């Protein structure tokens, strides 16, 4: 039987973790949420683009005479500064989220594997031990819903 992780989590641990997350949210009140369409429309700054951005902003800062009034260089520099300050928080959260995702997935997988093994035993023993109702209830998980065929005359 699979046992990827064995973990007991107390209500106090959950409460402490949630309080810590609330503290992070409170410490960073300017964080935003984008809808999926807005997120897709963003210009993404990867590692190569980051070098470009830093060089362009430095070049503009060193040559203020070429900066048009429509370009808010101070705001762009402020954005880059905030980006740099949030990066370590982001990386730590990403590592934590990966570990949390792996742990929750492994716990669910362990439980599912145990349930599947148990279901096989229930199927074998259902008739002899009066478990036919439970077997049928569990079997509903595996039943495929039939598609209702449309009446071609309608």
C-alpha positions, 0 to 999 in steps of 0.5 A: 500500500502507498504511503507517501506522507504521514502527517497529523495536523492539529487545529492549532497548527492550521489556525497558526498558519492561517494567522501567519498568512493573514499577517502577510496579507496585512503587511502587503495591503497593495497586492492586487488580483487580476482576472484571467483576461487581464493576466493574459494581456500583461507584458511579462518580464522574464530574466532577459526582459528584466535586463532590458527593463533595467538598462532602459530605465537607467538609460532614461534616468541618465538622459532625462532630456529624451523622456517624454512627459507621457512617460512617468519614469519615477513610477516605473522606477518605483514599480521596479523597486517594489518588484525587487523587494517583493521577489524574495517574498514571492520566491519563499511563497512559491517554495512553500506553495510547491511543498503544500501542493505536493503534500496535499496531493500526496495525502489525497493520493494515499487516502485514494489508494487506501479507499480503492484497496478497501473498495476491492475488498468490499466488492469481494465480501459484499454478498457474504457480509451484507455490504451490497448497499455500500458496494452499490453506493461506492460503485456510483463513483465509477458509473458513467453518466449516459448522454441523453440522445437528442430526438432527431425530429425535434 
